[in-house]
């Protein structure tokens, strides 16, 4: 009986893997790996607990990661991870997220130097902190990532801007680009949008999906603008809240799906602005496609993104999108084709785009508002096929295979064709 091959996936928070990396777990398991998962299981994001890890066949290890690179806890996490790597003798390490990506690569290099055992290390950057237009403080991460590239066998990027910039790093291996985490488009087939006139439509509430008109007392003749994402400063929901003050003459309500540290602050802002009837907080939503289907337009004023899954989900349903033209967004959307790109984060400019989507004929286009929204939604459904799971899965299999071939002369026992 041969040696059991072990792969380690590392993320700072435990919710990241079931949200974005479950398919990579499946790929590695099909290739014959026993997959281990190191994270801080006391810090859960993208859910309320760790129940989504059940049934994935993972061997889990608690690492006391903290968010801040200046925290004294960083040294503790580094030590824990280094000891884990020494004990388990992993055959492949794949890390994600900025803080855990730094600690994991430093720990792997220390173990490599001490033991002399060479193990491939992969890092997927789901949006580098430094990007065109980023605050100056974000660029402190540039020399760190550039330095750590020499300890990285595959640096995997998910958008064009990051891919071009990382291509100049002195990397030990290669820079690769994938089309995001892979969209399971069949999940959205039953929820694709078919009715583009605003106002309440037939809902799928009987199938366990929240009826957002009924739930939040939205008048049946009103249309719904919707955002999905953690309620943080970075997601910048306040821009659309303030834009709603400019849109009181239109029958529209803005619904925010998600939770987070800025939730109470935004609720207070809504109350102060007298917008309680026009802005609704839906909290964490399990059945996103069914809720998106009830909406009329997706809005996304985020400051920073890698390749936003929330926007991709809206596109898969067939919603038109209004978003700021930043990195990650421009990889997905084309202005006037799948929606509207906004040049900045001014509420007035978001209001202009919303008004154009719902109350004007759209420049030189002779089509009605409803037809224009439908055309945009259908364009998005076609565009998102380029980011489908089979496309990403094929690329990830190639990446795993290639990096193992570099470290092992004989990898014929690794099943990569499933």
C-alpha positions in Angstrom: 0.0 0.0 0.0 1.5 3.3 -1.1 1.8 6.5 1.0 -1.3 8.5 1.5 -0.9 11.8 -0.3 -2.0 14.8 1.8 -3.0 18.3 0.6 -3.5 21.2 2.9 -5.9 24.1 2.2 -5.4 27.2 4.4 -7.8 30.2 4.9 -8.0 32.7 7.7 -11.7 32.2 8.4 -13.6 28.9 8.2 -16.5 30.0 6.1 -14.3 30.7 3.1 -13.8 27.1 2.0 -17.5 26.0 1.8 -18.4 29.3 0.1 -15.6 29.3 -2.5 -13.3 26.3 -2.5 -15.5 23.2 -2.0 -14.9 22.2 -5.6 -11.1 22.3 -5.2 -11.5 19.9 -2.3 -13.4 17.6 -4.6 -10.8 17.8 -7.3 -8.0 17.1 -4.9 -9.9 14.1 -3.4 -10.5 12.7 -6.9 -6.8 13.0 -7.5 -6.2 10.8 -4.5 -5.4 13.3 -1.8 -6.5 13.3 1.8 -7.5 16.9 2.2 -6.8 18.8 5.4 -8.2 22.2 6.2 -6.5 24.8 8.5 -8.5 27.9 9.5 -9.8 29.8 12.5 -13.0 27.9 13.1 -14.0 30.5 15.7 -14.3 33.1 13.0 -17.1 32.2 10.7 -17.9 34.3 7.6 -20.5 33.5 4.9 -22.8 31.8 7.4 -23.7 31.5 11.1 -21.7 28.3 11.9 -19.5 25.6 10.5 -22.2 23.1 9.5 -21.4 23.5 5.8 -18.0 21.8 6.4 -19.8 18.6 7.3 -19.8 15.9 4.7 -16.8 17.4 2.8 -14.4 14.7 4.1 -12.0 17.2 5.5 -9.4 16.8 8.3 -9.7 20.1 10.2 -7.1 21.9 12.2 -7.6 25.0 14.3 -5.2 27.8 13.6 -5.7 31.0 15.6 -5.5 33.4 12.7 -6.2 37.1 13.2 -7.0 39.7 10.6 -4.5 42.4 11.3 -0.9 41.8 10.2 0.2 43.8 13.2 -1.5 41.6 15.8 0.8 39.7 18.2 -1.3 36.7 17.4 0.4 36.4 14.0 3.4 34.8 15.5 1.2 32.3 17.3 -0.6 31.3 14.1 2.7 31.0 12.3 4.0 28.6 14.9 0.9 26.5 14.9 0.9 26.2 11.1 4.6 25.4 11.0 4.1 22.6 13.6 1.2 21.2 11.6 3.2 21.1 8.4 6.0 19.3 10.2 3.7 16.8 11.8 1.6 15.9 8.7 4.3 16.1 5.9 1.9 17.5 3.3 2.4 16.8 -0.4 0.7 20.0 -1.6 -0.3 23.3 0.1 -2.9 25.7 -1.3 -3.5 28.9 0.6 -6.1 31.7 0.2 -6.8 35.1 1.7 -4.1 37.7 2.4 -3.2 37.1 6.0 -3.3 33.3 5.9 -1.6 33.4 2.5 1.4 35.2 4.0 1.6 33.1 7.1 1.2 29.8 5.2 3.9 30.6 2.7 6.3 31.7 5.4 5.7 28.6 7.4 6.0 26.3 4.4 9.3 27.9 3.5 10.6 27.5 7.0 9.7 23.8 7.0 11.2 23.3 3.5 14.5 24.9 4.6 14.6 22.9 7.8 13.6 19.5 6.4 15.0 19.8 2.9 11.7 18.4 1.7 10.3 20.3 -1.3 6.5 20.7 -1.3 4.6 22.7 -3.9 2.9 25.8 -2.5 0.0 27.5 -4.3 -1.6 30.8 -3.4 -4.9 32.0 -4.9 -5.3 35.8 -4.5 -9.0 36.5 -4.7 -8.2 40.2 -5.4 -4.9 41.7 -4.4 -5.1 44.5 -1.9 -3.1 46.8 -4.2 -4.8 47.9 -7.4 -5.3 50.9 -9.6 -6.9 53.6 -7.5 -6.3 51.8 -4.2 -5.5 53.9 -1.1 -1.8 54.4 -0.5 -1.9 52.3 2.6 -3.0 49.3 0.6 0.3 49.3 -1.3 2.1 48.2 1.8 1.1 44.7 0.7 2.9 45.1 -2.7 6.5 44.4 -1.5 5.2 41.6 0.7 3.5 39.8 -2.2 6.4 40.5 -4.5 8.8 39.0 -1.9 6.6 35.9 -1.2 6.4 35.1 -4.9 9.8 33.5 -4.5 8.2 31.0 -2.2 5.2 30.4 -4.5 5.0 27.7 -7.1 1.7 28.8 -8.6 0.3 32.3 -8.0 -3.3 32.2 -9.1 -5.2 35.4 -10.0 -8.9 35.8 -10.8 -8.9 39.1 -12.8 -6.9 40.7 -15.6 -5.4 43.6 -13.7 -3.9 41.4 -10.9 -2.7 38.9 -13.5 -0.8 41.5 -15.4 0.8 43.0 -12.3 1.7 39.7 -10.7 3.3 38.6 -14.0 6.2 40.9 -13.1 6.9 39.3 -9.8 10.1 37.1 -9.4 8.1 33.9 -8.8 9.5 30.5 -8.1 7.0 28.9 -10.3 4.3 30.4 -12.6 1.5 33.0 -12.6 -1.9 31.6 -13.6 -5.3 33.1 -14.2 -8.6 31.4 -13.6 -12.1 32.6 -14.3 -13.1 33.0 -10.6 -14.2 30.2 -8.3 -16.5 28.6 -10.9 -20.2 29.2 -11.2 -22.6 26.2 -11.0 -24.9 27.7 -13.6 -27.4 24.8 -13.5 -28.3 26.0 -10.0 -29.8 29.1 -11.6 -31.7 27.5 -14.4 -34.9 27.2 -12.3 -34.6 30.8 -11.2 -33.8 32.6 -14.4 -35.7 35.9 -14.7 -38.5 36.0 -17.3 -40.6 39.0 -16.3 -39.1 42.4 -16.7 -42.0 44.8 -15.9 -41.6 46.2 -12.5 -43.9 45.3 -9.6 -44.7 42.1 -7.9 -44.7 39.0 -9.9 -45.6 35.4 -9.2 -43.0 34.3 -6.6 -41.6 30.9 -5.6 -42.3 31.4 -1.9 -44.1 28.0 -1.8 -40.7 26.4 -2.5 -39.2 27.8 0.7 -38.0 31.1 -0.9 -38.6 34.3 1.1 -41.3 36.5 -0.6 -39.6 39.8 -0.2 -42.7 41.8 -1.1 -44.7 40.2 1.7 -41.8 40.0 4.1 -41.0 43.7 4.1 -44.4 45.2 3.2 -43.3 46.4 -0.2 -46.2 47.7 -2.3 -47.0 45.3 -5.2 -46.5 48.0 -7.9 -42.9 48.8 -6.7 -39.7 47.5 -8.4 -36.8 46.2 -6.4 -33.2 47.2 -6.5 -31.1 44.6 -4.7 -27.6 44.1 -3.3 -26.0 41.0 -1.9 -22.9 41.0 0.3 -21.4 41.4 3.7 -22.4 44.7 5.3 -19.0 46.3 5.7 -17.4 49.6 4.8 -15.8 48.0 1.7 -19.1 47.0 0.2 -20.2 50.6 0.4 -24.0 50.1 0.6 -24.3 53.7 1.9 -23.9 55.0 -1.6 -27.1 53.4 -2.8 -28.9 54.3 0.4 -28.1 58.0 -0.3 -29.0 57.6 -3.9 -32.5 56.5 -2.9 -33.0 60.1 -1.6 -32.7 61.2 -5.3 -35.2 58.5 -6.5 -38.2 59.1 -4.3 -40.4 59.9 -7.3 -39.8 56.4 -8.7 -41.7 53.3 -7.3 -38.5 51.6 -6.2 -37.3 49.9 -3.0 -33.7 49.0 -2.2 -33.2 45.6 -0.5 -29.8 44.7 1.1 -29.2 41.0 1.6 -26.4 40.3 4.1 -25.1 41.0 7.5 -22.0 42.5 9.0 -20.4 45.0 11.3 -21.8 48.1 9.6 -25.4 46.9 9.7 -26.6 48.9 12.7 -24.8 52.0 11.5 -26.5 51.8 8.1 -29.9 51.1 9.8 -29.4 54.2 11.9 -28.5 56.2 8.7 -31.6 55.0 7.0 -33.8 56.1 9.9 -32.1 59.5 10.1 -32.8 60.0 6.4 -36.4 59.0 6.7 -35.9 56.2 4.2 -37.4 53.2 6.2 -40.0 52.6 3.5 -37.4 52.7 0.7 -34.5 50.7 2.1 -35.0 47.2 3.6 -32.4 44.9 5.4 -33.0 41.3 4.6 -30.2 39.8 6.7 -28.3 36.7 5.7 -30.2 34.9 2.9 -29.8 31.2 2.2 -31.7 31.0 -1.1 -30.1 33.8 -3.1 -31.3 32.8 -6.6 -34.9 32.8 -5.6 -34.6 36.2 -4.0 -32.7 37.7 -7.0 -35.5 36.5 -9.3 -37.9 38.8 -7.5 -35.7 41.8 -8.1 -35.5 44.1 -11.1 -31.9 45.4 -11.0 -28.7 44.4 -9.1 -26.6 47.3 -7.7 -23.1 47.0 -6.4 -21.2 50.1 -5.3 -18.3 48.2 -3.7 -14.9 50.0 -3.3 -12.8 46.9 -3.9 -13.4 43.5 -5.5 -11.4 40.6 -7.0 -14.1 38.9 -9.1 -17.4 39.3 -7.1 -19.5 36.2 -6.9 -22.5 38.3 -5.9 -22.5 40.0 -9.3 -21.9 36.7 -11.1 -25.0 35.2 -9.3 -27.1 38.2 -10.4 -25.9 37.8 -14.0 -26.7 34.1 -13.9 -30.3 34.8 -12.9 -30.5 37.4 -15.7 -30.6 40.7 -13.9 -29.2 43.9 -15.3 -26.4 45.3 -13.1 -25.3 48.8 -12.0 -21.9 48.9 -10.5 -18.7 51.0 -10.3 -16.2 50.3 -13.1 -13.5 48.9 -10.9 -11.2 45.9 -11.2 -13.2 42.7 -11.2 -16.4 44.4 -12.3 -15.0 45.3 -15.7 -13.9 41.7 -16.1 -17.6 40.8 -16.0 -19.6 43.7 -17.3 -19.6 45.7 -20.5 -21.2 49.1 -20.2 -24.7 49.3 -21.8 -24.5 45.6 -22.6 -25.1 44.0 -19.2 -26.0 47.1 -17.3 -24.3 50.4 -16.5 -20.9 51.1 -15.1 -20.6 54.2 -12.9 -17.4 56.2 -13.0 -17.2 56.9 -9.2 -19.0 56.4 -5.9 -21.1 59.5 -5.9 -24.8 58.8 -4.9 -26.0 61.3 -7.5 -24.3 59.3 -10.3 -25.8 56.0 -9.1 -29.2 57.7 -9.0 -28.7 58.8 -12.6 -28.0 55.3 -13.8 -30.9 53.9 -11.9 -33.2 56.6 -13.3 -31.9 55.7 -16.8 -32.6 52.0 -16.1 -36.2 52.6 -15.1 -37.6 55.9 -16.4 -35.8 56.9 -19.6 -35.8 55.4 -23.1 -32.0 55.0 -23.0 -30.2 57.4 -25.3 -30.5 56.4 -29.0 -32.1 53.1 -28.3 -35.7 53.0 -29.4 -36.6 50.0 -27.2 -38.7 50.3 -24.1 -37.3 50.2 -20.5 -38.6 46.6 -20.0 -37.0 45.4 -23.2 -33.7 47.1 -22.4 -33.6 45.5 -19.0 -34.4 42.1 -20.5 -31.7 42.5 -23.2 -29.2 43.4 -20.5 -30.2 40.4 -18.4 -29.9 38.0 -21.3 -26.5 39.4 -22.3 -25.4 38.7 -18.7 -26.7 35.1 -18.8 -24.6 34.5 -21.9 -21.5 36.3 -20.6 -21.4 34.3 -17.3 -21.0 31.0 -19.2 -17.3 32.0 -19.6 -17.0 31.7 -15.8 -18.9 28.4 -15.4 -17.6 25.7 -13.1 -16.5 23.2 -15.9 -14.2 26.0 -17.3 -12.6 26.7 -13.9 -12.4 23.1 -12.9 -10.6 22.1 -16.0 -8.0 24.9 -15.4 -7.5 23.9 -11.8 -6.9 20.3 -12.7 -4.3 21.4 -15.1 -2.6 23.6 -12.5 -2.6 20.9 -9.8 -1.3 18.4 -12.3 1.5 20.6 -13.7 2.8 21.6 -10.3 2.9 18.0 -9.1 4.7 17.0 -12.3 7.4 19.5 -11.5 8.0 18.0 -8.0 7.5 14.3 -8.9 8.9 12.5 -11.9 6.1 9.8 -11.6 2.6 11.1 -11.1 0.8 8.4 -13.0 -1.1 7.3 -9.9 -2.8 10.7 -9.6 -6.2 10.6 -11.3 -6.7 13.9 -13.1 -9.1 12.9 -15.7 -12.3 12.3 -13.7 
